[in-house]
Amino acid sequence: MFHYHHPKVSILLTPWARSPAILETSGEAIDRIILASHNPSRRRDPILDDYFRRFSARFGYVPNDMAIRIRQALELLNQAFAKGYDTPEGVKRYLLSTLTHQTSLGPISFDRYGDVAGKFFFIQDLRRELR
């Protein structure tokens, strides 16, 4: 509706809108959308592209982009458990012992309070993202 009334204005979507369902129903507005994302375009990151392709082949759909952070969180939890940290306090201690951790989908960094620290990527060619 916004695009209908303002066809030349850019539309900024939050990272939580990085969903195939939202992008597939955006119609002609897709050319005006700028998507803020915690991750780069999967077309520019072969590790992420491979993950989405394997997930889609196995489960029959492309997951929401938040699946990347969920996968990383589960990997970090598994790493903590493997090193003997098996309580909430122990896992937190492990995660804060090194501020950047490596996962199969790339590094993830925390600040000293345990919040994820990183940058945003702004993706504009969303038609290409859907291919």
Stockholm file with secondary structure:
# STOCKHOLM 1.0

chainA/1-131         MFHYHHPKVSILLTPWARSPAILETSGEAIDRIILASHNPSRRRDPILDDYFRRFSARFGYVPNDMAIRIRQALELLNQAFAKGYDTPEGVKRYLLSTLTHQTSLGPISFDRYGDVAGKFFFIQDLRRELR
#=GR chainA/1-131 SS CHHHHCTTSCEEECGGGCCHHHHHTCGGGGGGEEEEESSCCTTTCHHHHHHHHHHHHHHSSCCCTHHHHHHHHHHHHHHHHHTTCCSHHHHHHHHHHSSEEEETTEEEEECTTSCEECCCEEECCHHHHHC
#=GC SS_cons         CHHHHCTTSCEEECGGGCCHHHHHTCGGGGGGEEEEESSCCTTTCHHHHHHHHHHHHHHSSCCCTHHHHHHHHHHHHHHHHHTTCCSHHHHHHHHHHSSEEEETTEEEEECTTSCEECCCEEECCHHHHHC
//
